[in-house]
Amino acid sequence: MKIEVDLDLCQGHAMCEMEAPGVFRVPKHGTVEVLVDEIPEDLRDDVEAAVRYCPTRALRLIQD
């Protein structure tokens, strides 16, 4: 599973980082950075929550 980010939609709210800090980082006054290429299975629930709670819907899960 991978993450797709639409940086045009991201407004830097950092909800994703709060839900999955090992996967996402949002610098102050910046947009989301994905820290891993493949989502580890043990973080899947956290990443799904991050996608679900993104206020601008900038994140999307891609199944490989």
PDBQT receptor file of N, H, CA, C and O in Angstrom, charges set to zero:
ATOM      1  N   MET A   1       0.846  -1.168   0.000  1.00  0.00    +0.000 N 
ATOM      2  CA  MET A   1       0.000   0.000   0.000  1.00  0.00    +0.000 C 
ATOM      3  C   MET A   1       0.896   1.238   0.000  1.00  0.00    +0.000 C 
ATOM      4  O   MET A   1       1.905   1.294   0.704  1.00  0.00    +0.000 OA
ATOM      5  N   LYS A   2       0.509   2.222  -0.800  1.00  0.00    +0.000 N 
ATOM      6  H   LYS A   2      -0.310   2.176  -1.372  1.00  0.00    +0.000 HD
ATOM      7  CA  LYS A   2       1.252   3.478  -0.905  1.00  0.00    +0.000 C 
ATOM      8  C   LYS A   2       0.295   4.656  -0.696  1.00  0.00    +0.000 C 
ATOM      9  O   LYS A   2      -0.926   4.503  -0.729  1.00  0.00    +0.000 OA
ATOM     10  N   ILE A   3       0.878   5.811  -0.486  1.00  0.00    +0.000 N 
ATOM     11  H   ILE A   3       1.870   5.934  -0.460  1.00  0.00    +0.000 HD
ATOM     12  CA  ILE A   3       0.112   7.040  -0.293  1.00  0.00    +0.000 C 
ATOM     13  C   ILE A   3       0.310   7.941  -1.506  1.00  0.00    +0.000 C 
ATOM     14  O   ILE A   3       1.429   8.116  -1.988  1.00  0.00    +0.000 OA
ATOM     15  N   GLU A   4      -0.776   8.500  -1.985  1.00  0.00    +0.000 N 
ATOM     16  H   GLU A   4      -1.685   8.357  -1.593  1.00  0.00    +0.000 HD
ATOM     17  CA  GLU A   4      -0.716   9.523  -3.029  1.00  0.00    +0.000 C 
ATOM     18  C   GLU A   4      -1.148  10.839  -2.390  1.00  0.00    +0.000 C 
ATOM     19  O   GLU A   4      -2.155  10.891  -1.684  1.00  0.00    +0.000 OA
ATOM     20  N   VAL A   5      -0.390  11.892  -2.638  1.00  0.00    +0.000 N 
ATOM     21  H   VAL A   5       0.428  11.850  -3.211  1.00  0.00    +0.000 HD
ATOM     22  CA  VAL A   5      -0.663  13.204  -2.057  1.00  0.00    +0.000 C 
ATOM     23  C   VAL A   5      -0.938  14.200  -3.162  1.00  0.00    +0.000 C 
ATOM     24  O   VAL A   5      -0.186  14.285  -4.133  1.00  0.00    +0.000 OA
ATOM     25  N   ASP A   6      -2.017  14.956  -3.017  1.00  0.00    +0.000 N 
ATOM     26  H   ASP A   6      -2.628  14.887  -2.229  1.00  0.00    +0.000 HD
ATOM     27  CA  ASP A   6      -2.305  16.068  -3.922  1.00  0.00    +0.000 C 
ATOM     28  C   ASP A   6      -1.857  17.344  -3.213  1.00  0.00    +0.000 C 
ATOM     29  O   ASP A   6      -2.586  17.891  -2.386  1.00  0.00    +0.000 OA
ATOM     30  N   LEU A   7      -0.657  17.813  -3.542  1.00  0.00    +0.000 N 
ATOM     31  H   LEU A   7      -0.065  17.369  -4.215  1.00  0.00    +0.000 HD
ATOM     32  CA  LEU A   7      -0.101  18.981  -2.872  1.00  0.00    +0.000 C 
ATOM     33  C   LEU A   7      -0.864  20.259  -3.180  1.00  0.00    +0.000 C 
ATOM     34  O   LEU A   7      -0.741  21.243  -2.450  1.00  0.00    +0.000 OA
ATOM     35  N   ASP A   8      -1.650  20.257  -4.252  1.00  0.00    +0.000 N 
ATOM     36  H   ASP A   8      -1.750  19.458  -4.844  1.00  0.00    +0.000 HD
ATOM     37  CA  ASP A   8      -2.493  21.419  -4.540  1.00  0.00    +0.000 C 
ATOM     38  C   ASP A   8      -3.639  21.531  -3.532  1.00  0.00    +0.000 C 
ATOM     39  O   ASP A   8      -4.151  22.624  -3.289  1.00  0.00    +0.000 OA
ATOM     40  N   LEU A   9      -4.038  20.403  -2.951  1.00  0.00    +0.000 N 
ATOM     41  H   LEU A   9      -3.622  19.515  -3.149  1.00  0.00    +0.000 HD
ATOM     42  CA  LEU A   9      -5.116  20.409  -1.961  1.00  0.00    +0.000 C 
ATOM     43  C   LEU A   9      -4.605  20.574  -0.530  1.00  0.00    +0.000 C 
ATOM     44  O   LEU A   9      -5.312  21.124   0.314  1.00  0.00    +0.000 OA
ATOM     45  N   CYS A  10      -3.399  20.109  -0.249  1.00  0.00    +0.000 N 
ATOM     46  H   CYS A  10      -2.825  19.662  -0.935  1.00  0.00    +0.000 HD
ATOM     47  CA  CYS A  10      -2.861  20.143   1.109  1.00  0.00    +0.000 C 
ATOM     48  C   CYS A  10      -2.703  21.589   1.580  1.00  0.00    +0.000 C 
ATOM     49  O   CYS A  10      -2.129  22.429   0.886  1.00  0.00    +0.000 OA
ATOM     50  N   GLN A  11      -3.230  21.855   2.784  1.00  0.00    +0.000 N 
ATOM     51  H   GLN A  11      -3.696  21.172   3.347  1.00  0.00    +0.000 HD
ATOM     52  CA  GLN A  11      -3.114  23.182   3.376  1.00  0.00    +0.000 C 
ATOM     53  C   GLN A  11      -2.296  23.175   4.662  1.00  0.00    +0.000 C 
ATOM     54  O   GLN A  11      -2.249  24.174   5.380  1.00  0.00    +0.000 OA
ATOM     55  N   GLY A  12      -1.652  22.050   4.950  1.00  0.00    +0.000 N 
ATOM     56  H   GLY A  12      -1.690  21.238   4.367  1.00  0.00    +0.000 HD
ATOM     57  CA  GLY A  12      -0.761  21.971   6.098  1.00  0.00    +0.000 C 
ATOM     58  C   GLY A  12      -1.444  21.893   7.449  1.00  0.00    +0.000 C 
ATOM     59  O   GLY A  12      -0.877  22.345   8.444  1.00  0.00    +0.000 OA
ATOM     60  N   HIS A  13      -2.651  21.331   7.518  1.00  0.00    +0.000 N 
ATOM     61  H   HIS A  13      -3.112  20.964   6.710  1.00  0.00    +0.000 HD
ATOM     62  CA  HIS A  13      -3.368  21.207   8.791  1.00  0.00    +0.000 C 
ATOM     63  C   HIS A  13      -2.688  20.228   9.747  1.00  0.00    +0.000 C 
ATOM     64  O   HIS A  13      -2.864  20.337  10.961  1.00  0.00    +0.000 OA
ATOM     65  N   ALA A  14      -1.929  19.288   9.232  1.00  0.00    +0.000 N 
ATOM     66  H   ALA A  14      -1.786  19.199   8.246  1.00  0.00    +0.000 HD
ATOM     67  CA  ALA A  14      -1.147  18.304   9.992  1.00  0.00    +0.000 C 
ATOM     68  C   ALA A  14      -1.988  17.259  10.718  1.00  0.00    +0.000 C 
ATOM     69  O   ALA A  14      -1.499  16.633  11.658  1.00  0.00    +0.000 OA
ATOM     70  N   MET A  15      -3.220  17.056  10.313  1.00  0.00    +0.000 N 
ATOM     71  H   MET A  15      -3.617  17.564   9.549  1.00  0.00    +0.000 HD
ATOM     72  CA  MET A  15      -4.030  15.985  10.896  1.00  0.00    +0.000 C 
ATOM     73  C   MET A  15      -3.380  14.632  10.601  1.00  0.00    +0.000 C 
ATOM     74  O   MET A  15      -3.405  13.733  11.442  1.00  0.00    +0.000 OA
ATOM     75  N   CYS A  16      -2.805  14.489   9.421  1.00  0.00    +0.000 N 
ATOM     76  H   CYS A  16      -2.785  15.219   8.738  1.00  0.00    +0.000 HD
ATOM     77  CA  CYS A  16      -2.144  13.235   9.047  1.00  0.00    +0.000 C 
ATOM     78  C   CYS A  16      -0.969  12.947   9.973  1.00  0.00    +0.000 C 
ATOM     79  O   CYS A  16      -0.775  11.808  10.398  1.00  0.00    +0.000 OA
ATOM     80  N   GLU A  17      -0.197  13.964  10.282  1.00  0.00    +0.000 N 
ATOM     81  H   GLU A  17      -0.355  14.889   9.936  1.00  0.00    +0.000 HD
ATOM     82  CA  GLU A  17       0.949  13.778  11.169  1.00  0.00    +0.000 C 
ATOM     83  C   GLU A  17       0.498  13.399  12.575  1.00  0.00    +0.000 C 
ATOM     84  O   GLU A  17       1.167  12.615  13.248  1.00  0.00    +0.000 OA
ATOM     85  N   MET A  18      -0.620  13.942  13.023  1.00  0.00    +0.000 N 
ATOM     86  H   MET A  18      -1.164  14.579  12.477  1.00  0.00    +0.000 HD
ATOM     87  CA  MET A  18      -1.143  13.579  14.340  1.00  0.00    +0.000 C 
ATOM     88  C   MET A  18      -1.597  12.118  14.374  1.00  0.00    +0.000 C 
ATOM     89  O   MET A  18      -1.427  11.438  15.386  1.00  0.00    +0.000 OA
ATOM     90  N   GLU A  19      -2.171  11.638  13.275  1.00  0.00    +0.000 N 
ATOM     91  H   GLU A  19      -2.309  12.190  12.453  1.00  0.00    +0.000 HD
ATOM     92  CA  GLU A  19      -2.663  10.261  13.215  1.00  0.00    +0.000 C 
ATOM     93  C   GLU A  19      -1.551   9.245  12.980  1.00  0.00    +0.000 C 
ATOM     94  O   GLU A  19      -1.588   8.151  13.542  1.00  0.00    +0.000 OA
ATOM     95  N   ALA A  20      -0.564   9.590  12.160  1.00  0.00    +0.000 N 
ATOM     96  H   ALA A  20      -0.534  10.479  11.704  1.00  0.00    +0.000 HD
ATOM     97  CA  ALA A  20       0.512   8.655  11.805  1.00  0.00    +0.000 C 
ATOM     98  C   ALA A  20       1.844   9.401  11.714  1.00  0.00    +0.000 C 
ATOM     99  O   ALA A  20       2.353   9.630  10.617  1.00  0.00    +0.000 OA
ATOM    100  N   PRO A  21       2.411   9.780  12.865  1.00  0.00    +0.000 N 
ATOM    101  CA  PRO A  21       3.641  10.577  12.853  1.00  0.00    +0.000 C 
ATOM    102  C   PRO A  21       4.855   9.870  12.265  1.00  0.00    +0.000 C 
ATOM    103  O   PRO A  21       5.811  10.532  11.860  1.00  0.00    +0.000 OA
ATOM    104  N   GLY A  22       4.840   8.552  12.210  1.00  0.00    +0.000 N 
ATOM    105  H   GLY A  22       4.063   8.015  12.539  1.00  0.00    +0.000 HD
ATOM    106  CA  GLY A  22       5.952   7.835  11.604  1.00  0.00    +0.000 C 
ATOM    107  C   GLY A  22       5.889   7.783  10.091  1.00  0.00    +0.000 C 
ATOM    108  O   GLY A  22       6.831   7.343   9.431  1.00  0.00    +0.000 OA
ATOM    109  N   VAL A  23       4.768   8.237   9.548  1.00  0.00    +0.000 N 
ATOM    110  H   VAL A  23       4.003   8.594  10.084  1.00  0.00    +0.000 HD
ATOM    111  CA  VAL A  23       4.549   8.173   8.101  1.00  0.00    +0.000 C 
ATOM    112  C   VAL A  23       4.505   9.564   7.474  1.00  0.00    +0.000 C 
ATOM    113  O   VAL A  23       4.954   9.754   6.343  1.00  0.00    +0.000 OA
ATOM    114  N   PHE A  24       3.964  10.537   8.208  1.00  0.00    +0.000 N 
ATOM    115  H   PHE A  24       3.600  10.383   9.127  1.00  0.00    +0.000 HD
ATOM    116  CA  PHE A  24       3.785  11.886   7.671  1.00  0.00    +0.000 C 
ATOM    117  C   PHE A  24       4.515  12.912   8.520  1.00  0.00    +0.000 C 
ATOM    118  O   PHE A  24       4.669  12.753   9.731  1.00  0.00    +0.000 OA
ATOM    119  N   ARG A  25       4.964  13.975   7.846  1.00  0.00    +0.000 N 
ATOM    120  H   ARG A  25       4.839  14.104   6.862  1.00  0.00    +0.000 HD
ATOM    121  CA  ARG A  25       5.534  15.133   8.536  1.00  0.00    +0.000 C 
ATOM    122  C   ARG A  25       5.021  16.367   7.818  1.00  0.00    +0.000 C 
ATOM    123  O   ARG A  25       4.993  16.420   6.588  1.00  0.00    +0.000 OA
ATOM    124  N   VAL A  26       4.614  17.359   8.600  1.00  0.00    +0.000 N 
ATOM    125  H   VAL A  26       4.636  17.316   9.599  1.00  0.00    +0.000 HD
ATOM    126  CA  VAL A  26       4.154  18.617   8.028  1.00  0.00    +0.000 C 
ATOM    127  C   VAL A  26       4.959  19.734   8.681  1.00  0.00    +0.000 C 
ATOM    128  O   VAL A  26       4.720  20.078   9.839  1.00  0.00    +0.000 OA
ATOM    129  N   PRO A  27       5.907  20.300   7.948  1.00  0.00    +0.000 N 
ATOM    130  CA  PRO A  27       6.698  21.388   8.515  1.00  0.00    +0.000 C 
ATOM    131  C   PRO A  27       5.835  22.630   8.726  1.00  0.00    +0.000 C 
ATOM    132  O   PRO A  27       4.825  22.821   8.048  1.00  0.00    +0.000 OA
ATOM    133  N   LYS A  28       6.240  23.457   9.660  1.00  0.00    +0.000 N 
ATOM    134  H   LYS A  28       7.060  23.302  10.211  1.00  0.00    +0.000 HD
ATOM    135  CA  LYS A  28       5.510  24.692   9.929  1.00  0.00    +0.000 C 
ATOM    136  C   LYS A  28       5.403  25.502   8.634  1.00  0.00    +0.000 C 
ATOM    137  O   LYS A  28       6.405  25.749   7.963  1.00  0.00    +0.000 OA
ATOM    138  N   HIS A  29       4.208  25.904   8.300  1.00  0.00    +0.000 N 
ATOM    139  H   HIS A  29       3.394  25.704   8.845  1.00  0.00    +0.000 HD
ATOM    140  CA  HIS A  29       3.916  26.676   7.080  1.00  0.00    +0.000 C 
ATOM    141  C   HIS A  29       4.281  25.907   5.815  1.00  0.00    +0.000 C 
ATOM    142  O   HIS A  29       4.690  26.504   4.819  1.00  0.00    +0.000 OA
ATOM    143  N   GLY A  30       4.135  24.584   5.852  1.00  0.00    +0.000 N 
ATOM    144  H   GLY A  30       3.802  24.099   6.661  1.00  0.00    +0.000 HD
ATOM    145  CA  GLY A  30       4.459  23.768   4.687  1.00  0.00    +0.000 C 
ATOM    146  C   GLY A  30       3.347  22.795   4.361  1.00  0.00    +0.000 C 
ATOM    147  O   GLY A  30       2.250  22.869   4.915  1.00  0.00    +0.000 OA
ATOM    148  N   THR A  31       3.646  21.888   3.458  1.00  0.00    +0.000 N 
ATOM    149  H   THR A  31       4.537  21.828   3.008  1.00  0.00    +0.000 HD
ATOM    150  CA  THR A  31       2.696  20.850   3.070  1.00  0.00    +0.000 C 
ATOM    151  C   THR A  31       3.253  19.495   3.483  1.00  0.00    +0.000 C 
ATOM    152  O   THR A  31       4.426  19.371   3.837  1.00  0.00    +0.000 OA
ATOM    153  N   VAL A  32       2.409  18.501   3.433  1.00  0.00    +0.000 N 
ATOM    154  H   VAL A  32       1.456  18.602   3.145  1.00  0.00    +0.000 HD
ATOM    155  CA  VAL A  32       2.742  17.169   3.925  1.00  0.00    +0.000 C 
ATOM    156  C   VAL A  32       3.909  16.548   3.166  1.00  0.00    +0.000 C 
ATOM    157  O   VAL A  32       4.046  16.702   1.953  1.00  0.00    +0.000 OA
ATOM    158  N   GLU A  33       4.743  15.842   3.923  1.00  0.00    +0.000 N 
ATOM    159  H   GLU A  33       4.631  15.717   4.909  1.00  0.00    +0.000 HD
ATOM    160  CA  GLU A  33       5.810  15.029   3.363  1.00  0.00    +0.000 C 
ATOM    161  C   GLU A  33       5.553  13.601   3.805  1.00  0.00    +0.000 C 
ATOM    162  O   GLU A  33       5.298  13.358   4.985  1.00  0.00    +0.000 OA
ATOM    163  N   VAL A  34       5.615  12.652   2.879  1.00  0.00    +0.000 N 
ATOM    164  H   VAL A  34       5.821  12.850   1.920  1.00  0.00    +0.000 HD
ATOM    165  CA  VAL A  34       5.463  11.241   3.201  1.00  0.00    +0.000 C 
ATOM    166  C   VAL A  34       6.853  10.690   3.476  1.00  0.00    +0.000 C 
ATOM    167  O   VAL A  34       7.750  10.809   2.640  1.00  0.00    +0.000 OA
ATOM    168  N   LEU A  35       7.035  10.083   4.652  1.00  0.00    +0.000 N 
ATOM    169  H   LEU A  35       6.307   9.986   5.331  1.00  0.00    +0.000 HD
ATOM    170  CA  LEU A  35       8.351   9.651   5.101  1.00  0.00    +0.000 C 
ATOM    171  C   LEU A  35       8.733   8.238   4.680  1.00  0.00    +0.000 C 
ATOM    172  O   LEU A  35       9.895   7.849   4.800  1.00  0.00    +0.000 OA
ATOM    173  N   VAL A  36       7.768   7.466   4.190  1.00  0.00    +0.000 N 
ATOM    174  H   VAL A  36       6.824   7.781   4.093  1.00  0.00    +0.000 HD
ATOM    175  CA  VAL A  36       8.037   6.079   3.793  1.00  0.00    +0.000 C 
ATOM    176  C   VAL A  36       7.482   5.823   2.396  1.00  0.00    +0.000 C 
ATOM    177  O   VAL A  36       6.507   6.451   1.984  1.00  0.00    +0.000 OA
ATOM    178  N   ASP A  37       8.107   4.899   1.671  1.00  0.00    +0.000 N 
ATOM    179  H   ASP A  37       8.900   4.389   2.006  1.00  0.00    +0.000 HD
ATOM    180  CA  ASP A  37       7.610   4.549   0.339  1.00  0.00    +0.000 C 
ATOM    181  C   ASP A  37       6.451   3.560   0.422  1.00  0.00    +0.000 C 
ATOM    182  O   ASP A  37       5.432   3.726  -0.248  1.00  0.00    +0.000 OA
ATOM    183  N   GLU A  38       6.617   2.538   1.247  1.00  0.00    +0.000 N 
ATOM    184  H   GLU A  38       7.445   2.403   1.792  1.00  0.00    +0.000 HD
ATOM    185  CA  GLU A  38       5.587   1.510   1.442  1.00  0.00    +0.000 C 
ATOM    186  C   GLU A  38       5.072   1.609   2.873  1.00  0.00    +0.000 C 
ATOM    187  O   GLU A  38       5.854   1.767   3.810  1.00  0.00    +0.000 OA
ATOM    188  N   ILE A  39       3.767   1.516   3.036  1.00  0.00    +0.000 N 
ATOM    189  H   ILE A  39       3.132   1.388   2.275  1.00  0.00    +0.000 HD
ATOM    190  CA  ILE A  39       3.166   1.606   4.359  1.00  0.00    +0.000 C 
ATOM    191  C   ILE A  39       3.294   0.251   5.063  1.00  0.00    +0.000 C 
ATOM    192  O   ILE A  39       2.783  -0.750   4.560  1.00  0.00    +0.000 OA
ATOM    193  N   PRO A  40       3.969   0.203   6.222  1.00  0.00    +0.000 N 
ATOM    194  CA  PRO A  40       4.065  -1.059   6.961  1.00  0.00    +0.000 C 
ATOM    195  C   PRO A  40       2.678  -1.495   7.455  1.00  0.00    +0.000 C 
ATOM    196  O   PRO A  40       1.841  -0.659   7.796  1.00  0.00    +0.000 OA
ATOM    197  N   GLU A  41       2.453  -2.783   7.489  1.00  0.00    +0.000 N 
ATOM    198  H   GLU A  41       3.133  -3.463   7.212  1.00  0.00    +0.000 HD
ATOM    199  CA  GLU A  41       1.149  -3.324   7.882  1.00  0.00    +0.000 C 
ATOM    200  C   GLU A  41       0.745  -2.877   9.284  1.00  0.00    +0.000 C 
ATOM    201  O   GLU A  41      -0.437  -2.647   9.540  1.00  0.00    +0.000 OA
ATOM    202  N   ASP A  42       1.705  -2.753  10.190  1.00  0.00    +0.000 N 
ATOM    203  H   ASP A  42       2.665  -2.939   9.982  1.00  0.00    +0.000 HD
ATOM    204  CA  ASP A  42       1.368  -2.363  11.559  1.00  0.00    +0.000 C 
ATOM    205  C   ASP A  42       0.932  -0.897  11.675  1.00  0.00    +0.000 C 
ATOM    206  O   ASP A  42       0.394  -0.499  12.708  1.00  0.00    +0.000 OA
ATOM    207  N   LEU A  43       1.155  -0.096  10.640  1.00  0.00    +0.000 N 
ATOM    208  H   LEU A  43       1.592  -0.419   9.800  1.00  0.00    +0.000 HD
ATOM    209  CA  LEU A  43       0.716   1.312  10.641  1.00  0.00    +0.000 C 
ATOM    210  C   LEU A  43      -0.504   1.547   9.751  1.00  0.00    +0.000 C 
ATOM    211  O   LEU A  43      -0.957   2.681   9.593  1.00  0.00    +0.000 OA
ATOM    212  N   ARG A  44      -1.021   0.489   9.183  1.00  0.00    +0.000 N 
ATOM    213  H   ARG A  44      -0.654  -0.433   9.311  1.00  0.00    +0.000 HD
ATOM    214  CA  ARG A  44      -2.134   0.615   8.233  1.00  0.00    +0.000 C 
ATOM    215  C   ARG A  44      -3.347   1.338   8.833  1.00  0.00    +0.000 C 
ATOM    216  O   ARG A  44      -3.907   2.226   8.191  1.00  0.00    +0.000 OA
ATOM    217  N   ASP A  45      -3.757   0.977  10.039  1.00  0.00    +0.000 N 
ATOM    218  H   ASP A  45      -3.302   0.255  10.561  1.00  0.00    +0.000 HD
ATOM    219  CA  ASP A  45      -4.918   1.619  10.661  1.00  0.00    +0.000 C 
ATOM    220  C   ASP A  45      -4.679   3.110  10.880  1.00  0.00    +0.000 C 
ATOM    221  O   ASP A  45      -5.575   3.925  10.660  1.00  0.00    +0.000 OA
ATOM    222  N   ASP A  46      -3.463   3.468  11.317  1.00  0.00    +0.000 N 
ATOM    223  H   ASP A  46      -2.735   2.806  11.496  1.00  0.00    +0.000 HD
ATOM    224  CA  ASP A  46      -3.135   4.879  11.534  1.00  0.00    +0.000 C 
ATOM    225  C   ASP A  46      -3.165   5.663  10.221  1.00  0.00    +0.000 C 
ATOM    226  O   ASP A  46      -3.658   6.789  10.174  1.00  0.00    +0.000 OA
ATOM    227  N   VAL A  47      -2.637   5.062   9.163  1.00  0.00    +0.000 N 
ATOM    228  H   VAL A  47      -2.237   4.146   9.201  1.00  0.00    +0.000 HD
ATOM    229  CA  VAL A  47      -2.616   5.731   7.858  1.00  0.00    +0.000 C 
ATOM    230  C   VAL A  47      -4.036   5.878   7.306  1.00  0.00    +0.000 C 
ATOM    231  O   VAL A  47      -4.377   6.915   6.738  1.00  0.00    +0.000 OA
ATOM    232  N   GLU A  48      -4.853   4.853   7.469  1.00  0.00    +0.000 N 
ATOM    233  H   GLU A  48      -4.576   4.010   7.931  1.00  0.00    +0.000 HD
ATOM    234  CA  GLU A  48      -6.246   4.949   7.022  1.00  0.00    +0.000 C 
ATOM    235  C   GLU A  48      -6.974   6.060   7.774  1.00  0.00    +0.000 C 
ATOM    236  O   GLU A  48      -7.786   6.775   7.186  1.00  0.00    +0.000 OA
ATOM    237  N   ALA A  49      -6.691   6.211   9.063  1.00  0.00    +0.000 N 
ATOM    238  H   ALA A  49      -6.032   5.631   9.541  1.00  0.00    +0.000 HD
ATOM    239  CA  ALA A  49      -7.289   7.306   9.840  1.00  0.00    +0.000 C 
ATOM    240  C   ALA A  49      -6.787   8.660   9.332  1.00  0.00    +0.000 C 
ATOM    241  O   ALA A  49      -7.562   9.611   9.235  1.00  0.00    +0.000 OA
ATOM    242  N   ALA A  50      -5.512   8.749   9.013  1.00  0.00    +0.000 N 
ATOM    243  H   ALA A  50      -4.882   7.977   9.092  1.00  0.00    +0.000 HD
ATOM    244  CA  ALA A  50      -4.954   9.996   8.490  1.00  0.00    +0.000 C 
ATOM    245  C   ALA A  50      -5.640  10.399   7.192  1.00  0.00    +0.000 C 
ATOM    246  O   ALA A  50      -5.967  11.569   6.994  1.00  0.00    +0.000 OA
ATOM    247  N   VAL A  51      -5.856   9.437   6.315  1.00  0.00    +0.000 N 
ATOM    248  H   VAL A  51      -5.590   8.486   6.475  1.00  0.00    +0.000 HD
ATOM    249  CA  VAL A  51      -6.544   9.711   5.048  1.00  0.00    +0.000 C 
ATOM    250  C   VAL A  51      -7.985  10.135   5.316  1.00  0.00    +0.000 C 
ATOM    251  O   VAL A  51      -8.479  11.089   4.715  1.00  0.00    +0.000 OA
ATOM    252  N   ARG A  52      -8.644   9.434   6.206  1.00  0.00    +0.000 N 
ATOM    253  H   ARG A  52      -8.243   8.658   6.694  1.00  0.00    +0.000 HD
ATOM    254  CA  ARG A  52     -10.054   9.712   6.523  1.00  0.00    +0.000 C 
ATOM    255  C   ARG A  52     -10.238  11.104   7.135  1.00  0.00    +0.000 C 
ATOM    256  O   ARG A  52     -11.213  11.791   6.829  1.00  0.00    +0.000 OA
ATOM    257  N   TYR A  53      -9.307  11.521   7.997  1.00  0.00    +0.000 N 
ATOM    258  H   TYR A  53      -8.515  10.963   8.245  1.00  0.00    +0.000 HD
ATOM    259  CA  TYR A  53      -9.470  12.781   8.726  1.00  0.00    +0.000 C 
ATOM    260  C   TYR A  53      -8.810  13.987   8.057  1.00  0.00    +0.000 C 
ATOM    261  O   TYR A  53      -8.870  15.093   8.595  1.00  0.00    +0.000 OA
ATOM    262  N   CYS A  54      -8.192  13.796   6.908  1.00  0.00    +0.000 N 
ATOM    263  H   CYS A  54      -8.143  12.898   6.472  1.00  0.00    +0.000 HD
ATOM    264  CA  CYS A  54      -7.604  14.940   6.187  1.00  0.00    +0.000 C 
ATOM    265  C   CYS A  54      -8.723  15.901   5.792  1.00  0.00    +0.000 C 
ATOM    266  O   CYS A  54      -9.609  15.525   5.024  1.00  0.00    +0.000 OA
ATOM    267  N   PRO A  55      -8.701  17.137   6.304  1.00  0.00    +0.000 N 
ATOM    268  CA  PRO A  55      -9.806  18.060   6.043  1.00  0.00    +0.000 C 
ATOM    269  C   PRO A  55      -9.946  18.489   4.580  1.00  0.00    +0.000 C 
ATOM    270  O   PRO A  55     -11.024  18.911   4.163  1.00  0.00    +0.000 OA
ATOM    271  N   THR A  56      -8.879  18.387   3.808  1.00  0.00    +0.000 N 
ATOM    272  H   THR A  56      -8.003  18.044   4.147  1.00  0.00    +0.000 HD
ATOM    273  CA  THR A  56      -8.955  18.808   2.407  1.00  0.00    +0.000 C 
ATOM    274  C   THR A  56      -8.962  17.634   1.438  1.00  0.00    +0.000 C 
ATOM    275  O   THR A  56      -8.984  17.835   0.224  1.00  0.00    +0.000 OA
ATOM    276  N   ARG A  57      -8.945  16.407   1.962  1.00  0.00    +0.000 N 
ATOM    277  H   ARG A  57      -8.927  16.244   2.949  1.00  0.00    +0.000 HD
ATOM    278  CA  ARG A  57      -8.941  15.184   1.140  1.00  0.00    +0.000 C 
ATOM    279  C   ARG A  57      -7.735  15.142   0.205  1.00  0.00    +0.000 C 
ATOM    280  O   ARG A  57      -7.849  14.741  -0.954  1.00  0.00    +0.000 OA
ATOM    281  N   ALA A  58      -6.583  15.560   0.720  1.00  0.00    +0.000 N 
ATOM    282  H   ALA A  58      -6.491  15.886   1.661  1.00  0.00    +0.000 HD
ATOM    283  CA  ALA A  58      -5.362  15.606  -0.085  1.00  0.00    +0.000 C 
ATOM    284  C   ALA A  58      -4.641  14.264  -0.154  1.00  0.00    +0.000 C 
ATOM    285  O   ALA A  58      -3.703  14.104  -0.934  1.00  0.00    +0.000 OA
ATOM    286  N   LEU A  59      -5.075  13.294   0.662  1.00  0.00    +0.000 N 
ATOM    287  H   LEU A  59      -5.837  13.424   1.295  1.00  0.00    +0.000 HD
ATOM    288  CA  LEU A  59      -4.392  11.999   0.716  1.00  0.00    +0.000 C 
ATOM    289  C   LEU A  59      -5.270  10.907   0.151  1.00  0.00    +0.000 C 
ATOM    290  O   LEU A  59      -6.496  10.940   0.259  1.00  0.00    +0.000 OA
ATOM    291  N   ARG A  60      -4.601   9.928  -0.462  1.00  0.00    +0.000 N 
ATOM    292  H   ARG A  60      -3.606   9.901  -0.550  1.00  0.00    +0.000 HD
ATOM    293  CA  ARG A  60      -5.320   8.785  -1.028  1.00  0.00    +0.000 C 
ATOM    294  C   ARG A  60      -4.443   7.542  -0.900  1.00  0.00    +0.000 C 
ATOM    295  O   ARG A  60      -3.239   7.594  -1.147  1.00  0.00    +0.000 OA
ATOM    296  N   LEU A  61      -5.056   6.431  -0.515  1.00  0.00    +0.000 N 
ATOM    297  H   LEU A  61      -6.035   6.389  -0.314  1.00  0.00    +0.000 HD
ATOM    298  CA  LEU A  61      -4.340   5.156  -0.441  1.00  0.00    +0.000 C 
ATOM    299  C   LEU A  61      -4.371   4.473  -1.789  1.00  0.00    +0.000 C 
ATOM    300  O   LEU A  61      -5.400   4.444  -2.464  1.00  0.00    +0.000 OA
ATOM    301  N   ILE A  62      -3.234   3.924  -2.173  1.00  0.00    +0.000 N 
ATOM    302  H   ILE A  62      -2.399   3.947  -1.624  1.00  0.00    +0.000 HD
ATOM    303  CA  ILE A  62      -3.114   3.171  -3.427  1.00  0.00    +0.000 C 
ATOM    304  C   ILE A  62      -2.720   1.747  -3.063  1.00  0.00    +0.000 C 
ATOM    305  O   ILE A  62      -1.682   1.531  -2.437  1.00  0.00    +0.000 OA
ATOM    306  N   GLN A  63      -3.534   0.782  -3.446  1.00  0.00    +0.000 N 
ATOM    307  H   GLN A  63      -4.377   0.957  -3.955  1.00  0.00    +0.000 HD
ATOM    308  CA  GLN A  63      -3.226  -0.626  -3.206  1.00  0.00    +0.000 C 
ATOM    309  C   GLN A  63      -2.324  -1.121  -4.339  1.00  0.00    +0.000 C 
ATOM    310  O   GLN A  63      -2.596  -0.877  -5.515  1.00  0.00    +0.000 OA
ATOM    311  N   ASP A  64      -1.237  -1.828  -3.967  1.00  0.00    +0.000 N 
ATOM    312  H   ASP A  64      -1.016  -2.027  -3.012  1.00  0.00    +0.000 HD
ATOM    313  CA  ASP A  64      -0.379  -2.363  -5.032  1.00  0.00    +0.000 C 
ATOM    314  C   ASP A  64      -0.679  -3.794  -5.321  1.00  0.00    +0.000 C 
ATOM    315  O   ASP A  64      -0.046  -4.394  -6.190  1.00  0.00    +0.000 OA
TER     316      ASP A  64
